[in-house]
Amino acid sequence: MQEKKEKFSQEISAAELQLRPLVVIVVAAKLAVTALLLTTVQLFPPAPPQQIVALR
């Protein structure tokens, strides 16, 4: 019974090692997308009141 547990834990750790780079890539991609979205929101400041009045 102990041998099965050890083998199972070895399989889990092998899977962790294989999936770790994928997890890092996904987290980095999410951070990059969030950063891009935040910068695009801040790129365009609101129009000054003079332009709003001129458009009316």
C-alpha positions, 0 to 999 in steps of 0.5 A: 500500500505504501508503494502505491502512495509513493508511486502516486506522489511521484506521478503527481510531482512529475505532472507538476514539473510538466505543467509549471511552465504552462502555468507561468506562461498563462499567468504572464499572459494574463498580466500582460493583457491586464497591463495593456488594457489599463494603459489603453484606458489611460491613454485617452484623457477626457476632452476639455470642457471647451471642446464639449461646449463647441460640439454642442 
